[in-house]
């Protein structure tokens, strides 16, 4: 019965996908010579609200089928056990979302608004010890027989500043609190690290950048004296058991897509897997113990592998408006201001894995996948493996200009505090402070050119 259920899902998704392709997926821009393939052959020219949701070209027929199964499990909601929907029960007992897409709507980016892809990581001390009661992540939803851990509170304080030409700007500084604390008080040393879900495009390509290519840009002691000290994070991979360079997550705290997907199922939705077989509550939450679950594990290996393949196989939107004169000027400022010191442009992927189209691709992700100190204003004071409380991984910029179309907002940075690309630039501190100050000295027109260039990505 379970396999018939899954077959029905796959067929319905295939039918939906075919209809969607007829209606909106065939992009009028696919043959536009002004577009640039940021993801090599794994690029899409679509500029609609589905721009982040294409599978890459060249998947085998079996991989394409797995992509549709993974898409289904990514988008469909999990339910509380016991349920007649045995393929998707086991939600919780504590959770932040009922589906992957709740945090990555249309494979895109979350925002700091309630139930829109925001979560609070919790940590204390130099080793990021989880909170004794609440663990490493606050869950704001729960099984109906128990209480959620608490609510995520955010207030903002506006801070005004000025460009060199006298134009004023305003940044919103967030203040975070945990409301409720239904299982007792947080430890006094526990810090809150807010995180929003990132767009999913190009993950499989990033996974195939060689470690040597990443380390080629590392300069932990700033030997060249340019003020940029990129550092690799090293993390233990739950899938392979190996120590890997971290390349996913806001602090590069995950080394593989398989670990990222399985960890999100467990930490965000409360779904166990062969990689994370334990429910996500602590010994200090006894009311969570003994509640019905969806089996052991709650997501079977074949279904989990389908979601992993799905996450690896989402295409990268092409760069747009490349012949626009102002965009071309903006590209020059992107380099002259020093943005390329961290947002590295050019790589060639390796030959690992079993997804042929991802291999040997020339890509332009605009990241070095390294950690950089971004200064006290962006610090969360929560270390993560080798990352300090003020270090963050350089986020890829591909797809940046389409977030507003896919997700209806432009809330940027790790916690969505920036309401625009310009605000994100103005929050840059630490190693990026020199670039920020150069930007602030530009005349308004030239600042606009840089923004137009970034919107073209």
Buried (B, 14 or more C-beta within 10 A) or exposed (E): EEEEEBEEBBEEBBEEBEEBEEEEBEBEBBEBEBBEBBBBBBBBBBBBBBBBBBBBEBBEEEBBBBBBBBBBBBBBBBBBBEBEBBBBBBBBBBBBBBBBBBBBBBBBBBBBEEBBBBBBBBBBEEEBBBBBBBBBBBBBBBBEEBBBBBBBEBEEEEEEEEBEEEEEBEBBEBEBEBEBBBBEEBBEEBBBBBBBBBBBBBBBBBBBBBBEBBBEBBBEEEEEEEBBBBBBBEBEBBBEEEEBBBBBBBBBBBBBBBBBBBBBBBBBBBBBBEBBEEBBBBEEBEBBEEBBBBEEBBBBEEBBBBBBBBBBBBBBBBBBBBEBEBBBBBBEBBEEBBBBBBBBBEBBBBEEBEBEBBBEBEBBBBBBBBBBBBBEBBBBEBBBBBBBBBBBBBBBBBBBBBBBBBBEBBBBBBBBBBBBBBBBBBBBBBBBBBBBEBBBEBEEEBBBBBBBBBBBB
